Amino acid sequence: MKEKELLLQEIEQLISYGKNEPTINLALLEYLDIEALVNIKKSLESKVGTLSEDDKEWLEQFRKYE
């Protein structure tokens, strides 16, 4: 059960990346098996750090041109 609790915590951190409040009730995920949770975590990890087009446009204003 410890592995499942750890996965749930890691998933919560990934889901709430950049936000202060939780974005999903983790009780909903508790019913999933370990394999499903691992797949969710991998999917979230691949998305974290991916910039949206709005983010890219916003960051572009700080780019220095020579």
JOFENDA-V303302 format. One record per backbone hydrogen bond with DSSP energy under -0.5 kcal/mol. CO is the residue of the C=O (numbers start at 0). NH is the residue of the N-H. E is the energy in kcal/mol with one decimal. If there is no record, write none. Layout:
BEGIN
co:CO nh:NH e:E
co:CO nh:NH e:E
END
This chain:
BEGIN
co:0 nh:4 e:-2.1
co:1 nh:5 e:-2.3
co:2 nh:6 e:-2.4
co:3 nh:7 e:-2.5
co:4 nh:8 e:-2.1
co:5 nh:9 e:-2.5
co:6 nh:10 e:-2.7
co:7 nh:11 e:-2.2
co:8 nh:12 e:-2.2
co:9 nh:13 e:-2.2
co:10 nh:14 e:-2.9
co:11 nh:15 e:-2.4
co:13 nh:16 e:-1.0
co:15 nh:18 e:-3.0
co:23 nh:25 e:-0.8
co:24 nh:27 e:-1.9
co:25 nh:28 e:-0.7
co:25 nh:29 e:-1.2
co:27 nh:30 e:-0.5
co:28 nh:31 e:-2.0
co:32 nh:36 e:-2.2
co:33 nh:37 e:-2.7
co:34 nh:38 e:-2.1
co:35 nh:39 e:-2.2
co:36 nh:40 e:-2.6
co:37 nh:41 e:-2.5
co:38 nh:42 e:-2.2
co:39 nh:43 e:-2.5
co:40 nh:44 e:-2.7
co:41 nh:45 e:-1.7
co:42 nh:46 e:-0.9
co:43 nh:46 e:-0.7
co:43 nh:47 e:-2.1
co:46 nh:49 e:-2.1
co:48 nh:50 e:-0.5
co:51 nh:55 e:-2.3
co:52 nh:56 e:-2.3
co:53 nh:57 e:-2.3
co:54 nh:58 e:-2.6
co:55 nh:59 e:-1.9
co:56 nh:60 e:-0.8
co:57 nh:60 e:-0.8
co:58 nh:61 e:-1.9
co:59 nh:62 e:-1.5
co:62 nh:64 e:-0.5
END
